[in-house]
Amino acid sequence: MATLSLRASEGFSRLLPSLVVLGGYGMSFFLLSLVLQRGLDVAVVYALWSATGIVAIAAIGATFLDERLTSPQVLGMVLIVAGVLVLELGARHG
């Protein structure tokens, strides 16, 4: 919701969407810190968090906001997800 509210905030000139952005990102980083406290590798956690966000926002944009996804963009997302999987496999075997 925070990332989607960025457009609605109109450069942080609208109060409610701006509060959603700030609150959402604040909560995201807080929850990310809780996950890191459990001892998971920061590279894996951050990569998973980023990849999930990229794919989710792109899918929501394409589905609900009439934004087009090109083949190269989809390929890029597939490569990002593949990279996260490689990071995770490397962390488990390292």
Secondary structure, DSSP 8 states (H G I E B T S, - for coil): -HHHHHHHHTTTTSHHHHHHHHHHHHHHHHHHHHHHHTT--HHHHHHHHHHHHHHHHHHHHHHHS-----HHHHHHHHHHHHHHHHHHHHHHH-
